[in-house]
Amino acid sequence: MNIYRDYIKRALGFTISLVALMCLSPLLIVVAVWLHFANRGAGVFFLQERPGKDGKIFKIIKFKTMTDERDDEGNLLPDEDRLTRVGKFVRSTSIDELPQLVNVLKGDMALIGPRPLLVRYLPLYSEEQARRHEVRPGITGWAQCHGRNTITWTEKFKLDVWYVDHCTFFNDVKVIFSTIKKVIGRDGISQAGQATMEMFNGNN
């Protein structure tokens, strides 16, 4: 049994998230208004189903950084074409992740943990990779501090599983300080030629 992971981490995350939401509410309101106009009617929040602890599906909440522009056939344009200048700034500063504090309050997520990925990836994981779901997903995590979106999927999953086996208060503190450093430096936001990171297909 890991007392920190199973008991203390949840209580600590809830408290920090509640305080953070109260303190950051003026910023969140300003960003919401800003995105309302920048997204050209596409909305302010992005809601999407993601797998959480033990693969349980929940809806993640983020600020929406893209428009809903489509081509002549009705298909959404590539991410890099729909990412607005405002959205690019919001994403590069990781402000788009802040609404996930609500997910932490609800118990869907933790402050620190493997990032919640797409539901369609679930059948593509190996048995070892699927271990990333043994803990609550996080707003930031060990993999985000060791390359974020610039490392390969294989490297990312290895880091996620390492964290599952080494979930301690001190490692979480390391993640927090490393995340702050990367956000300030806007490091590892995307892979070359991608708005964020290439899709996972089970082989990359």
Disulfide bonds with the S-S distance in Angstrom:
none
